[in-house]
Amino acid sequence: PPFKFGNFSLSESEVFYESSYSIGLVNLKPIVPGHVLIVPKRVVPRYSLLTVQEVTDLSESAKLISEVIEDEYCDASNKGCVWLIQDGKEAGQTVPHVHLHLIPKRFSAWFEDGIESDDRVPRSWTDMKQEAEQLKIKCDGRM
């Protein structure tokens, strides 16, 4: 089925994970390799407007995906993943659709450049599709 991220239509090649209420998608402008997004299927602008089922599913999905992201993008002795939700425009939310950023590695590794750095270059659709295919295989193996 076609999915939306705010007003943006997503292609199947961007989505690597699907549960009952959530999807995982690769990021057009990742802060670091492995930076992905998890969004509810329903377009909801604020976290407080999610249903209990959506909150639970988003959290369970993030748990599974973060394990995959850490295995794929972190050293075995240096695992870690930032979970980040910018809830509302004043919190830095740029797309009015709840989304959880999963960012592997240490926060200090990318904090100095800032989350909203304009220097990040959009990736090609080919790169995004390839990453999504790899992550889909890994996520499917854990379900």
C-alpha positions in Angstrom: 0.0 0.0 0.0 1.2 3.6 -0.6 2.5 5.3 2.5 2.8 9.0 3.4 5.3 10.9 5.5 3.5 14.1 6.1 2.6 15.4 2.6 5.3 13.3 1.0 4.4 10.1 -0.8 6.8 7.3 -0.1 7.9 4.7 -2.6 8.1 1.0 -1.6 11.9 1.2 -2.0 12.2 3.7 0.9 10.2 1.5 3.4 12.2 -1.4 5.0 9.8 -2.3 7.8 6.1 -2.6 8.3 4.1 -3.5 11.4 0.4 -3.1 12.1 0.6 0.6 12.8 4.2 1.7 11.9 6.7 1.7 9.1 10.5 2.1 9.1 12.0 4.2 6.3 15.5 5.2 5.2 16.4 8.8 5.6 17.0 11.2 2.6 19.5 13.2 4.6 21.0 11.0 7.3 23.1 12.5 10.0 25.3 9.3 10.1 25.0 6.1 8.2 22.1 4.0 9.6 20.0 7.1 10.6 16.5 5.9 9.9 12.9 7.0 10.7 10.0 5.2 12.2 6.6 6.7 11.6 3.0 5.7 12.4 1.1 4.7 9.2 -1.6 7.3 10.1 -0.4 10.8 9.5 -0.5 12.4 12.9 1.2 15.7 13.6 1.8 15.4 17.4 2.7 12.5 19.7 -0.2 13.3 22.1 -2.6 12.5 19.3 -1.4 8.9 18.8 -3.6 6.1 20.0 -2.3 3.7 22.7 -2.0 1.1 20.0 0.1 3.4 17.8 2.4 4.4 20.7 2.9 0.8 21.7 3.5 -0.3 18.1 5.9 2.6 17.5 7.9 1.6 20.6 8.0 -2.1 19.8 9.0 -1.4 16.2 11.8 1.0 17.3 13.1 -1.6 19.7 13.4 -4.2 17.0 14.8 -1.8 14.4 17.3 -0.3 16.9 18.8 -3.7 17.5 19.2 -4.2 13.7 20.7 -0.7 13.3 23.2 -1.3 16.1 24.2 -4.7 14.7 24.7 -3.2 11.2 26.3 0.2 12.0 28.0 0.0 15.4 31.2 -1.8 16.5 30.4 -4.7 18.8 32.2 -3.0 21.7 30.7 0.4 21.1 26.9 0.0 20.6 24.4 2.8 21.1 21.4 4.4 19.4 19.8 7.8 19.9 16.0 7.7 19.9 14.8 11.2 19.1 11.3 12.7 18.6 11.0 16.4 17.8 7.3 16.9 18.8 6.0 20.2 17.2 7.5 22.9 15.1 9.1 24.7 18.2 10.9 21.4 19.0 12.4 21.4 15.5 9.9 19.1 13.8 10.1 19.9 10.0 7.5 17.4 8.8 4.1 17.5 10.5 3.9 13.7 11.1 5.2 12.1 14.2 8.5 10.4 13.5 11.1 8.8 15.6 14.7 9.2 14.5 17.0 6.2 15.3 20.6 7.4 15.1 23.3 4.9 15.7 26.6 5.6 17.5 27.4 8.3 20.0 25.5 11.5 20.3 28.7 13.5 20.5 29.9 12.1 17.1 27.3 14.3 15.3 26.1 16.9 17.8 28.6 19.7 16.8 27.2 19.8 13.2 23.6 19.9 14.4 20.6 17.9 13.5 19.4 20.5 11.1 22.6 21.1 9.2 22.0 22.3 5.7 25.4 20.8 4.7 23.9 17.3 4.6 23.5 16.2 0.9 20.5 14.2 -0.1 21.3 10.6 -1.1 20.4 9.0 -4.4 17.3 6.9 -4.6 19.5 4.0 -5.6 21.5 4.3 -2.3 18.3 4.6 -0.3 16.7 1.6 -2.0 19.8 -0.5 -1.4 19.9 0.3 2.3 16.2 -0.3 2.6 16.6 -3.8 1.0 19.4 -4.7 3.4 17.5 -3.5 6.5 14.3 -5.3 5.4 16.1 -8.6 5.3 17.6 -8.0 8.7 14.3 -6.9 10.3 12.3 -9.7 8.7 14.8 -12.1 10.3 14.0 -10.8 13.8 10.2 -10.9 13.5 
